[in-house]
Amino acid sequence: MKAFLLDPAVAQYILDHSTTPDSLLADLAAETRAATGDRAGMQISPDQGRFLTMITQLLAPEVAVEVGTFTGYSSLCIARGLSGGHLHCFDVSEEWTSIARRYWEQAGVADRITLTLGPAAETLGSFGQPIDLAFIDADKPSYPAYYELVMNRLRPGGLVLVDNTLWSGRVLDQDSKDTTTRLMREFNDLVMSDPRVTVVMLPIADGLTMIRKN
Ligand SMILES: C[S@@+](CC[C@H](N)C(=O)[O-])C[C@H]1O[C@@H](n2cnc3c(N)ncnc32)[C@H](O)[C@@H]1O
């Protein structure tokens, strides 16, 4: 659990009282650590994964979009929550998403996922379908572009989920002046000033912002 905000005992209690990931997700997390080393920290946490599955089940989207697939943990969680809809994944890495493809096959959800490789600012720009649910978890400098591209296609009542919006708490530490922290602050302010949406920021993992188009 990436719970830097919580007392470790509280974080453990939450984990102990939330449905645990199954063996396939546990295997994927282990393979990601073995294959990518420190990069494995980019993977969403198990509690976030459970949350993504539940939100997808509740919304029952026809069209879901993920920007930033890596080795497939979040996409697997979204795809497992679908009931007849389709998930469109966008990433640049053939190497990392080849792991994702294997796990989609093993989970029996490969037929409900389409992966497009390439810079998402371009590939998402040519995506033509109305979107019901989007998860943004890719390169931080492009968050405003991804947000706008998704918003252009999001149906009213649709939901955008954005990861890492607390950036380990650095967004509220005025001594943190690095580029990514500044970008995340600017992104959070941009969303808050957008009259098209209603926003809830959740302290799950590294901060998960829920943005509903009005
Ligand atoms: C934080 S990871 C995604 C983690 C993933 N959601 C998971 O749960 O495992 C970020 C991903 O964004 C991808 N990425 C980086 N720059 C990109 C770009 N310009 N267009 C599309 N994907 C990009 C990386 O290849 C990486 O797989």
Ligand as a Chemical Component Dictionary entry (heavy atoms), coordinates in Angstrom:
data_LIG
# 
_chem_comp.id                   LIG 
_chem_comp.type                 NON-POLYMER 
_chem_comp.pdbx_formal_charge   0 
_chem_comp.three_letter_code    LIG 
# 
loop_
_chem_comp_atom.comp_id 
_chem_comp_atom.atom_id 
_chem_comp_atom.alt_atom_id 
_chem_comp_atom.type_symbol 
_chem_comp_atom.charge 
_chem_comp_atom.model_Cartn_x 
_chem_comp_atom.model_Cartn_y 
_chem_comp_atom.model_Cartn_z 
_chem_comp_atom.pdbx_ordinal 
LIG C1  C1  C 0  2.952  5.317  -13.865 1  
LIG S1  S1  S 1  3.130  4.257  -15.249 2  
LIG C2  C2  C 0  1.509  3.555  -15.406 3  
LIG C3  C3  C 0  1.222  2.526  -14.323 4  
LIG C4  C4  C 0  0.006  1.691  -14.621 5  
LIG N1  N1  N 0  -1.194 2.509  -14.590 6  
LIG C5  C5  C 0  -0.081 0.518  -13.654 7  
LIG O1  O1  O 0  -1.018 0.450  -12.864 8  
LIG O2  O2  O -1 0.813  -0.328 -13.662 9  
LIG C6  C6  C 0  3.261  5.407  -16.554 10 
LIG C7  C7  C 0  3.197  4.827  -17.959 11 
LIG O3  O3  O 0  3.081  5.935  -18.859 12 
LIG C8  C8  C 0  3.721  5.582  -20.047 13 
LIG N2  N2  N 0  4.043  6.819  -20.798 14 
LIG C9  C9  C 0  5.046  7.697  -20.564 15 
LIG N3  N3  N 0  5.016  8.681  -21.469 16 
LIG C10 C10 C 0  3.984  8.426  -22.313 17 
LIG C11 C11 C 0  3.437  9.071  -23.452 18 
LIG N4  N4  N 0  3.970  10.215 -23.919 19 
LIG N5  N5  N 0  2.370  8.525  -24.051 20 
LIG C12 C12 C 0  1.826  7.375  -23.586 21 
LIG N6  N6  N 0  2.293  6.718  -22.487 22 
LIG C13 C13 C 0  3.354  7.232  -21.866 23 
LIG C14 C14 C 0  4.944  4.803  -19.623 24 
LIG O4  O4  O 0  5.411  3.975  -20.675 25 
LIG C15 C15 C 0  4.409  4.017  -18.410 26 
LIG O5  O5  O 0  4.038  2.731  -18.800 27 
# 
loop_
_chem_comp_bond.comp_id 
_chem_comp_bond.atom_id_1 
_chem_comp_bond.atom_id_2 
_chem_comp_bond.value_order 
_chem_comp_bond.pdbx_ordinal 
LIG C1  S1  SING 1  
LIG S1  C2  SING 2  
LIG S1  C6  SING 3  
LIG C2  C3  SING 4  
LIG C3  C4  SING 5  
LIG C4  N1  SING 6  
LIG C4  C5  SING 7  
LIG C5  O1  DOUB 8  
LIG C5  O2  SING 9  
LIG C6  C7  SING 10 
LIG C7  O3  SING 11 
LIG C7  C15 SING 12 
LIG O3  C8  SING 13 
LIG C8  N2  SING 14 
LIG C8  C14 SING 15 
LIG N2  C9  SING 16 
LIG N2  C13 SING 17 
LIG C9  N3  DOUB 18 
LIG N3  C10 SING 19 
LIG C10 C11 SING 20 
LIG C10 C13 DOUB 21 
LIG C11 N4  SING 22 
LIG C11 N5  DOUB 23 
LIG N5  C12 SING 24 
LIG C12 N6  DOUB 25 
LIG N6  C13 SING 26 
LIG C14 O4  SING 27 
LIG C14 C15 SING 28 
LIG C15 O5  SING 29 
# 
